[in-house]
Amino acid sequence: MRALRRAAGSAIALTFCLIVLGAWVRATGSGLACPDWPTCYGHWLPLPGEIPASAGYSYFQVMLEWLHRLLAGVVLGPLVLLIGGLAWRARATNPRLPLHAAALVLLLLVQAGLGGLTVLDQNSPWSVALHLGTALLLFSMLWLIFERAAGAGQGAPVARPLPVLTWLLALATMVSAAVMTKSGASLACSTWPLCDGALLPELGAADVRLNFTHRLLAAATGLGTFALFLKLRAEPGMRRLAGCALAAMALEIALGGMVVVLAVPMWSGLLHQAFGVLTFALLSRLMWRAVAPASQTAEDPAHVRLSRA
């Protein structure tokens, strides 16, 4: 189980970097720097002389997109397959681990297909949002395997509404951010925290609706994270994690305001994305820890208290 946990931990770190790298690709307008897929200008490793002058992209942009593909396909892909093999070997200890690993492999295959779709569909907002959403699901599934490889939660899961709801809100917030950014609506609300100086702005324009929806989802996620902290702060195994999630969420909201105030400089946008992924990671881990075996919930008062969260 130790090897499985190490492999899952490595995949978690790599996936975090890939999602942030994907944000860098979008921020530099490099999403179509490799116009074909899975190759790039017909080559597995495009050299400077193989990029046509009419492409309209610098070699740096091409290599940024190429590096994103390389890490996803050549590093993360085999690592996920390794996790699948290790999970199968650990099936006697936890029979659910192979099922989790199978879901992880399926998500990886879907994610690879969506990566090609985003290129073929010219980086449309909906394809980029699907690509990011699937990456976040894969990221969360890695956290589940990481937690279960530690021997926690081997029985039938028990629902915990608040952690699951907060996780769903965080997922929706990040997907809405992708749609908003690719639609050019990042500054549709020109002030912060109010939208154009109003608590409820005029919603006739589509870009304002996108921006305002993202802000509402972010606010709801923030409130859910705060409620989680209040509910779980008395639990020794959850208090620190809930506190870290709340701190990351607070920084994420502040960075969101900075993006608007500073008119979306690249560094603030990347920081905003990085803290968003970090917050999502912490909420994922909280959710999987809060889903405990039914047998334990009947015996352990701490789990009974968690079921009310």
N, C-alpha and C positions, 0 to 999 in steps of 0.2 A: 504493500500500500504506500510505502514511502516513495518508491520510484514513481508511482502514479501521481502522487501529490506534487512531486518535483516537476514532472512533465506538465501537469496542469498549471502549476505556478509559472513555468516558463512560457507556456502558451498564453496565459493571462497577460504577462508583461509584453509579449510580442503583439498581441491583439490591441492592447492599449496604444502602443506605438503606431500600429497600422492605422487605427482610427484617427489619431492626431495627424499622421502623415497624410491621410486622405483629406483632412481639413486644409493642410498646407497646399496640397494639389489644387483644391478648389479655390483657395485664396489667391493663388498665383495664376489662375485661369489655365491650368495645365491639364484639365480633365480630358481634353481631346488632343493632347500633344502627341499621343500615339493613336492615330486615327483608325487602326485596325486592331483585331484581337483574335487569338492571344499573342500574336507576334506584334512587333512595332515597326512599321514601314517594311513589313515583310521579313524582318530579321529578329532573331531571338536576342541579339545584343546589337542595337543600332550604333554605328560609329558616326562621328561628325560628318564625314563625307557622304554618308548614306541618307542624310536628312535633306530633302529638296528645299531649295531656297524659297519656294512658293508656300512652304508649310505654314509660315507665320509664327513659328515657335522657336525660342532659343534652345540650344542643346541642353541647358540646365533644366528647362521645363520638360523636355523629352525624357531626360534621365530621372527626373523627380517622379513622373508617372511610371516609368519603367521600373524604378526601385520599388514602388508601391506594389506593382504586379509581382516582382521577383520575390519579395518577402512573403507575400500572401501565398503564392503558388509553390515556391521551392522550399520555404522554411516552415511556414505555418501548416501547410497541407500535410507533409510527412509527420510533423509533430502531432497533429490531430489523429492520424492513423496509428501512431505509436500509443497515444492515449487509449484508443479503441482496443488495441491488443492488450495493454496492461489492465484495462477494465475487465476484459474477458477473463484474464488470469485471476482476477480478484473476485470472480463471481461467487465463489464459495463463501467469502467473507460478507459480501453485500450483493445479493442477487439483482438489485436494481442498477448497479453500476453499468453493466453492459447495455441496458436500455438507455441510460443517460448518454453513454458514448455513441450509441447508434443515432440518437437524436442530434448529437454534436456533428457527426460525420454528414448526416443529411443536411444540416444547416450549412456546413462548409460547401457542399456541392451546389446548394441553392445560391449561396453567396458568390461562388465562382461564376455561375450562369448569369447572375445579376450584374456582376462586374463587366461581362461582355455586353449585356443589354444596355448598360449606361453608355457605352461607347457607340454601339449601333444606333441608339436612340438619341444621340447627340447631347448626352448629359441633361436630359429633360428633368424638371423638378421632381416629377413623380418617380422616375427611375432612380435618381440619386437618393431620394427618401427611402425607397424600398431597399436599396443597397446598404444604406446606413442602418436602417431598422433591423435587417437581418444580421449585420455585423454585431449590433448590440445584443440581439438574442443569442448569438454564438458566444459572445463575451460572458453573458449571464450564465449560460449553460456550463461554461468552463468553471465559473465560481461554484456552481452546484457540485460538479465533480470534485473540485478542490476540497469543498466542505465534507462531502461524503467519503472521500478518501481518508479523512481523519477519523472515520468511524462514527460520525454523527448522523442520525436520522436514517436508520435502516428499516424502519417499519413503514406502515401505510401513512401517508402524509395527512396532517390535520390542517384545515384551512385557517389562516390568520388574516382576516380581511384588511386591516390597516396597512401592514407591510406590503401586501400584494397590491393594494390600491395605490399606494405611494410609488411603488415600482412602475406600475402601469402609467401613472402620470408622468414620471420621469422619462419613460420611453416615448410617450406621446410628445412631450416637450422637445426632445432632441430631434425627433422626426419632423415636427413642425418647423424647427429651426432650419433643417435642411431644405424644406420646401420654400420657406421664406427667403433664405439666402439665394437659392438658385432662381427664384422669381424676381430678384432685385428689389425686395421689399424690406431690406434690413433697416432702412432709414425712413420707412413710410410713416412711422411715428417719430417726429423730429425732436421730441423732448422726452425726458425720463425723470421720475417714474410715471408721470402722467403722459398720455398720448396726445401730442399737440396741445398740451396745456389743459386737457379735459380728462376727467375720470372715465367718461364714456364718450369717445369721439364719434364723429360721423362715420358710419360704416358703409357708405355707398361705394367706395373704391375697393377693388379686390386686394390691392397691396396693403391697404390699411387693415382690412379684415384679417389677412394673414399675419401681420405684425401683432395686432391686438390679440388674436387667438393664441399666439405663441406666448405673449406676456401673461395672459390669463392662466395658461397651463403651467408656466414657470411659477406664478404666485401660488397656484394650488399645490404644486410639488413642494414648494417651500413650507406651506402650512402643514402638509402631510408629514414632512420630515421633522418639523417642530413637534407635532403631535406624537410621532414615534419616539422622539427623545424623551418627552414627558412620560410616556407609557413605559419605556424600557430602561429608564435611568436607574431604577432600583434593582435591575437584574445584573449580577456580577459579570456574566458572560456577554452582556449586550451593551452595558452602559458606555464603555469607551468607544465601541463601534458606532453607536447612535450619536454620540457627541462628535465624533469625526465626520459623520455624514452631515450633521447640522452645520458644522463649521465650513465644510466644503460647499454646502448649498448656499450659505451666506456669502462666501467669496464668489461663487458662480453668479449670483444675482448682482453683486457689486460690479463684477466684470462685464455683465450684460449692460449695465448702465454706462460703464466706461466706453463700451463699443459705440453707443449712441452719442454720448457727449463728445467723443473724439472723432466722430464720423468714420468709424470702422477702420482704424489702422490695422495692418496685418498682424502685428504682434499681439494686440489686444484680442483680435478675433481668434487667434490660435490659443491664447491663454483661456479664453472663454470656452472653447471647445474642449481643451484639456481638462479643465475643472468640471465641465459637464460630464465627461467620461468618468472622471474620478468619483464624482457624486453618484453616478449610475452604478459604478462598481461597488461602492459602499452600501447603497440601497439593495443591490442584488445580494450581497453577502448577508445583510440583515434579514432579507426575506427568506433565504434558504436556511439560515439558522433558526428563524422563527417557525419554520415548517418542521415539526418534530414528529417522531413516531407516535402512533396512537397509544401504544403500550406505555410509553414514557409519560404521556400526558395524564394517564390515569393514575400514575404512581408519584410523579414529581410535582410538588406544588408550584415550583418555578415555571414549569410548562403550562400549568393550569392558568397562572397569571398571564402568561404570554398569549394564551388563546383568547383572552378578553381584549387584547390590544387591537 
